[in-house]
Amino acid sequence: MPKVVDHEQYRKELLGKCFDLFASKSYGSITMREIAQGLNVSTGTLYHYFPSKQALFEQLVEEISQRDVSAALAEMGGAKTVEAAMTALGRYLVKNQDYFIKWTYIWVDFCQHQDIDELRNNHVFKRANRNYQQAVCELLGVQDTALATFVLSLVNGLILEKLWCNETIDFVEQCTLLGKMITAYLGQRLEVRN
C-alpha cells in the first residue's frame, strides 16, 4: 500500500528545519543542494516544494510571521491594559530572545543579497509586515497602523541592540516604558477628540 503523505504538513516540517540551516550557514552561502543535504531529502524533493532558494525563504517568512503572531497573541492576549500588554511583550521577548536574535540575523543576511526595490515590492514581505501590524493593533486594542509600526520599530531596534551585545537593554523595562508612552499618547488623542 502506498504511503500517504500530507504534503502541506511535510512542507511545513521542511521549512521548520530550514530556519536552523539559514542560521548556521547564512542565506548567502548555503545552496539548495546543501539545504537538501541538511534536510536529508533529495534535491528533487526540495525543488518539488520550493522552486528556488528565494521561494523557500519567502515561504519561511510567511510561516514564521503566522507562527510568531499566533504565539505572541496567545501569550499576551489576556492583558487588561496597554501597559500590561507592553510589559507582557517585554517578558515574551526575554523568553524568546535567542530565537528573535537568530531570526534578525537571518533576515539581515537575506537582505544583503537582494535588490532594495525587490524587497520593498515583495508581496510576501508586505503581507508578513501587515500581519505583525495587525497583531500589535489587536494587542493594543486600536486600529492605528502608524502606532503599530512604531511599536514594531522599537522592538526591532531592541533586538538589534541585543544582537550587538548591548547588555544594558532590558526588554521588560523598555516595553513597560513604551506602554506608559502609548497610554499617554492614546489619552492625549482622546482629549483632543472630546
N, C-alpha and C positions, 0 to 999 in steps of 0.2 A: 504494500500500500504506500503511495507516495506521501512524503512528508508535507504537511500543511504549514505554510509559512504566513504569518501575519506580516505583510510587507511594511506596513506603516510602523508597527512596533519594532521590527528589525531595523528600519531606517533610523528610528529614534535611538535605539541601542548603539548603532554605529556612531551617530552624532555625539552621544554622551561620551564615548571613548575618544572622540576626536579632540575634545576640549584639552585633555591632558597631553595629547600629541602636539597640538599647536603650542601649548605652554612650554613643553620641554624642547621642541625643535625650532619653533618660530614659524610663522606663516611663510615668510620669505624664503626660508631654506628647505622646508620639507616638500617633497614631491608626492604626487598621487601614489606612486609605487611604494614609497616609504610609509605613507598613510595606510595603504592596503596591508603592507607587512605588519605594521603596528597593530592593526585590527584583526590580523590573522584571517584575512579574506583575499580572494584573488583580485587583481587589478580590474578584471572584467566585472566582478561583482560590485566593486566600488563605483565604477563608471555607470553601472546599471542604475544605481541610486542617486549618484551625483555626477552630472555630465562634465564638471570641471572642479578644480580646487576652489575657485571663487564661488561657484554654486553651492558647494559643500559648506563653505564659510557662511554664506548668506543664510542657508538653512539652519546652521548652528546659531547664528544671531537671532533668528526668528524663534527657534526653540528655547534659547536661553531667556529671551525677553519675556516669553509667555510663562516660563517656569519661575523666573525671578518675581514677576508681578504677582502670580498666584501665591508664592511662598511668603512674600512680604506682606501682602494684604491679609493672609491667613494669620500671620503672627502679630500684626499691628492693628488689625481691624477693630478690636474692641476698645480702642482708646476713646474716651469721652470728650476730650478737649484737644485743641490744636497742639497745645504744649505737651500733653500726654502722648499724642501721636508722634510728635517730633522726638521726644525722649525715647519712645519705643523704636523709632527709626535708628537712633544712635546705638541702642542696645543690639538691634538687628545687624548693624554694620560691624560692631565689635565681634559678634558671634560668627559672622561670615567674612571677616577681614581678609583672610588668606585667599579665599575664593575671589573676592572683588579686586584685590590687587593683581591676582593672576589674570583675571578677565580683562582688566585695564591694560596690562602688558600685552596680551594677545591682540586687543583692539588697536593699540598704538602701532604694534608691529605690522598688522594688516594695512593700516592707513599709510604707512611708509611706502608701500608698494602699489598704491593706487593713485589715479588722477583725481585731484580735488573736485573737479566738476562732476566726474562719475560718482564720487561718494555723495555729493550734495543731491544728485538726481536719482539715487538708487531707491527704488520703491520699498525694498525690504528694510533698509535702514530707516527710512521715513516712517514706516509702519511701526517698527520697534520703538522709535522715539515717541510716537503718538501713544503707544501702549504704556510707556513709562509716564508720560504726561497725564494720561487719564487715571493711572493708578495714584499719582500724587493728588490729583483733584479729588478723587474718591476718598483718599485718606484724610484730606483736609476738609472735605465737605463743601468744596467750592467748584466753580467752573471757570477758573481764571488760569488760562494756559500760560500767561506770562509769569504768574506766581509759581506754577508748576515747573516751568523752565528754570526759574531762579533757584528753586529747591534742588532740582537735579544738578544744576551747575555747581552749587555749593557741595553737594555730596560727591560729585566727580572730582572737585578740587580737593576735598578732604582725602579721598582715596589716592589721588596723585601725591599729595603730601606724605602719606604713609608709604607709598611706593618709593619716594625719595628719602625714606628713612627719617622723616621729621618726627621724632619721638615726643614732641610737645603737643601733638594733635591728639585730642581726646574726643572720640566720636560722640559720646553721650553728652559731654559738656557743650560741644559745638552745636549739636542738634537741639539741645534744650534751649540754648541761646537763640537759635533760629526760630524755635517755637514761640518764644517771647516776642521776637521781632514780628513774626507773622500775625500773632494775636493783636499786637499794637497796630499793625498795618490794616488788618481787617476791621478793627474797631474804628479807626480813623475814616475808612471808607464808608462805614455805616453812619457815622456822624455827618459826613458830607451829604449823604443822601437824605437825611432827615431834615 
